[in-house]
Amino acid sequence: MIADINTKFITLLGKPLSQSFAARMQNAAYRAMGENMLYFYTEVENDHLGEIVQGLRYLPFKGFAVTKPNKVKVLEYLDELDPLCEKMGASNTVAVRDGKLIGYNTDGVGFLRSLKEETDLNIPETTFFCAGAGGAGRAMCSILAYEKAKKIYIYDFMEESAKELVNDINKNFGECAVYVPFADTEAAMKIAHECDVLMNATGLGMYKTADKTPFPKEIIRKEQVCFDATYNPQQTLFLKQAEEVGCKWINGLGMSLYQGAAQIEIWTGRKDVPVDVMKDELMDILAGKPEKNA
């Protein structure tokens, strides 16, 4: 697409972004919808995040997306928060409306829809173990708490982040979250072994950490469901080992697809988001096919 004077923009703020499929997926949707909008990438970490965010409110942007490591930090620079976003304590989606920056979180919605489509789990009867208490982990655990999960164990090498997330969930959604100390790996993995669902929201397994996983293969049981928020690669080391054990495994493609569709609804105000077009584009990317009508 060639931008013109009427084009409205969306950018993704985070780093690294080389593994992201979001631009192709969303731009395919905008073309199908007849929307003169363009999604592109801006690599930035917490340094200079505030200056960039403040500048976007004065430019022709419908909004912007946020990913690692900025989903929590970005809240400091927003004018308003959607109630669920405020309870989650992280934002992956910001709308620019009349010069105001309004934060939302569609990660949880995307994760939940993917989980429900791929499994028949009864969430109120299910125990979850989440490795990672950053933005994605916050969204995943918060939406599970909102759905009345039986128990959610939270584990992160940044122990203060894990403690804070546990406190926030128990305060905002009800007592279901439990802090798991990172220092006692043996005890943590014993708890993980007993849970129904293992979730990796650490980013381990992608990019330069392709040979790493938060869960040793020996603690994984074939009865468990294993979810990884990463979608590039499609199968992280964690998910490869889960498959070897015989587990049901789910990567982050569905989460990415559905959270992206929810973002487009927020930015365009339209409900007719072509999820099928977005999914086809994702499949083309994975098959190594070039972008259509680029």
KEDO-954659 format. One record per residue (C-alpha): residue in one letter; z, y, x. Coordinates in steps of 0.001 Angstrom, whole numbers, padded with zeros to 6 digits, always signed. Each point is the difference from the previous one (the first is absolute). Layout:
<sites>
aZYX ...
</sites>
This chain:
<sites>
m+000000+000000+000000 i-000805+003535+001156 a+002656+002534-000910 d-001013+003278-001634 i+001756+003188-001083 n+001381-001738-003115 t+001318-003131+001707 k+003717-000709-000373 f+001707-001842+002820 i+002644-002676+000522 t+001334-000924+003436 l+002264-002788+001190 l+002801+001128+002328 g+001407-002616+002374 k-000477-001777+003306 p-001608-002326+000947 l-002778+000042-002623 s-002760-001973+001702 q+000928-003060-002071 s-000193+001819-003362 f-002602-000903-002620 a+001130+002727-002394 a-002801+002524+000583 r-002856-002376-000795 m+001864-001460-002966 q+000849+003352-001549 n-003325+001677+000729 a-001773-002894-001736 a+002137+000691-003066 y-000743+003740+000046 r-003744-000682+000169 a+000213-002416-002916 m+002014+002525-002014 g-002338+002886+000746 e+002838+001941+001646 n-000950+002461+002749 m+002889-001084+002221 l+000263-001222+003572 y+002791-002031+001647 f+000417+000112+003790 y+002596-000656+002704 t+002373+002269+001914 e+002053-001708+002687 v+003422+001626+000264 e+003570-001156+000519 n+003174+001905-000909 d-000710+002697+002595 h-002082+002784-001601 l+000118-001794-003372 g+001617+003006-001653 e-002617+002470+001220 i-002861-002217-001148 v+001542-000663-003410 q+000656+003677-000636 g-003571+000875+000930 l-001506-002496-002454 r+001355+001862-003023 y-002310+002939+000839 l-003151-002065+000592 p-002367-001688-002518 f+002085-003168-000244 k+000857-001967-003144 g+002803-001513+002037 f+000674-002327+002890 a+001214-003499+000753 v+002809-000871+002398 t+000601-003120+002086 k+002071-001149+003000 p+001979+001679+001460 n+000066+002976-002386 k+000918-001300-003478 v+003649+001040+000159 k-000346+003084+002212 v-002633+001531-002294 l+002576+000477-002773 e+001434+002951+001942 y-003183+001990-000580 l-000676-000654-003700 d+000790+002277-002951 e+000588-002648-002667 l+000435-003759-000224 d-000896-002429-002741 p+003300-001570-001251 l-000814-003485+001326 c-001142+001438+003331 e+003266+001928+000251 k+002028-003169-000581 m-002107-001924+002524 g+000466+002637+002682 a-003569-000280+001301 s-003412+001321-000983 n-003464-001381+000703 t-001839+002336-002390 v+000097+003780-000340 a-001872+002048-002605 v-000835+003657+000561 r+000303+001841-003313 d-000057+003791-000261 g+001113+000235+003617 k+002925-002380-000499 l+000414-003286+001847 i+001189-002771-002336 g+001042-003352+001454 y-000561-003412-001544 n+000272-003579+001188 t-002657-002514-001021 d+000857-002622+002651 g+002601-001622-002235 v-002346-000144-002988 g-002752-001526+002143 f+002353-002544+001559 l+001441-001066-003337 r-003401-000414-001653 s-001243-002079+002932 l+003133-002174-000014 k-000237-000617-003739 e-003691-000875+000174 e+000447-002421+002888 t+003210-001760-001097 d+001971-000994-003088 l+003320+001208+001427 n+002730+000973-002428 i+001301+003004+001934 p+003509+000113-001575 e+000493-003584+001182 t-001480+000504+003479 t+001580+000849+003366 f-002002+002058+002496 f+000354+000613+003740 c-001736+003113+001279 a-000560+000632+003700 g-000670+003720+000318 a+001765+002941-001639 g-002619+002688+000590 g-002297+001502-002621 a-001692-003223-001121 g+003266-001950+000028 r+001675+002744-002036 a-002706-000115-002642 m-000086-003801-000209 c+003762-000451-000176 s+000462+002904-002416 i-002557-001287-002493 l+001589-003467+000198 a+003395+001558-000695 y-001532+001929-002916 e-001274-003362-001294 k+003556-001430+000240 a-000461-002324+002983 k+002874-002444+000412 k+000649+000948+003638 i-001858+001918+002719 y+001046-000465+003635 i-001138+002836+002277 y-000378-000305+003773 d-001337+002483+002579 f+000419+000622+003715 m+000789+003594-000987 e+003251-001035-001591 e+000835+003421-001421 s-003268-000042-001938 a+000864-003394-001470 k+003516+001140-000935 e-001348+003176-001580 l-002559-001923-002058 v+002642-002451-001230 n+002260+002872-001024 d-002814+001856-001744 i-001111-003063-001962 n+003498-000913-001098 k+000666+003591-001048 n-003294+000617-001796 f-000950-003388-001426 g+003133-002136-000198 e+001895-002298+002377 c-002555-002486+001292 a-000690+000977+003632 v+001817-001484+003009 y-000091+001291+003574 v-000768-002616+002664 p+001069+000955+003564 f-002886-000090+002449 a+002226-000784+002964 d+000903-003463-001314 t-003458-001546-000109 e+001235-003534-000611 a+002025+001003-003060 a-002860+002160-001323 m-002534-002812+000277 k+002394-002417-001701 i+000074+002368-002992 a-003796+000357+000105 h-000373-003792-000004 e+001908-000217-003288 c-001929+002756-001855 d-002858-000600-002422 v-002316+002699+001375 l-000445+001252+003564 m-001567+003450+000397 n-001282+001645+003164 a-000107+003798-000244 t+000494+000635+003717 g-003638+000303+001064 l+000518-002864+002459 g-003158-002078+000083 m-002455+002870-000070 y-001740+001981+002719 k+001787-000451+003357 t+002663-002340-001431 a-002375-002741-001176 d+002053-002624+001850 k+003294+000956-001654 t+001793-000885-003235 p+003453+000816-001399 f+000459-003594-001185 p+000042-003010+002363 k-002108-002830-001385 e+002957-002380+000006 i+001897+001961-002670 i-002901+000036-002495 r+000150-002540-002840 k-003093-001206-001878 e+001652+000932-003326 q+000097+003661+000975 v-002474+002768-000831 c-000945+002034+003078 f-001288+003562-000402 d-001271+002306+002728 a-000752+003655-000752 t-002657-000067+002729 y-003599-000658-001062 n-001811+000497+003291 p+000032-002629+001349 q-000146-001920-003267 q+002282-002658+001420 t+002725+001079+002398 l+001816-002484+002219 f+002745-000107-002661 l-002497-000982-002708 k-001784-002505+002254 q+003308-001718+000621 a+000840+000138-003711 e-003292-001742-000769 e+000705-002642+002641 v+003354-000706-001650 g-001684-000263-003410 c+001222+003233-001603 k-001670+002176-002564 w-000943+003084+002019 i-001223+003449-001023 n-001299+002792+002198 g-000021+003723-000727 l-003557+000223-001353 g+001051-000096-003653 m+002788+002475+000656 s-002466+002325+001726 l-002566-000351-002771 y+002363+000685-002891 q+001980+002753+001682 g-003315+001673+000832 a-001156-000214-003614 a+003281+001568-001116 q-000493+002794+002552 i-003445+000782-001368 e+001444+000247-003512 i+002489+002581+001276 w-002584+002035+001934 t-002747-000031-002647 g+002035-000232-003211 r-002318-002805-001120 k+000931-003492-001209 d-003455-001558+000478 v+000433-000793+003695 p-002553-002716+000955 v+002308-002559+001586 d-002857-002526+000115 v-002104+002393+002116 m+002937+000573+002340 k+000599-003730+000357 d-003678-000655+000730 e+000082+002656+002721 l+003073-001622+001555 m-001771-003356+000013 d-003064+001589+001635 i+002189+001500+002721 l+001578-003370+000680 a-003457-001588+000128 g-001138+002601+002527 k-002532+001594-002336 p-000907+003698+000417 e+001082+002635-002490 k-002324+000472-002968 n-001421+003463-000704 a+002062+001501+002794 
</sites>
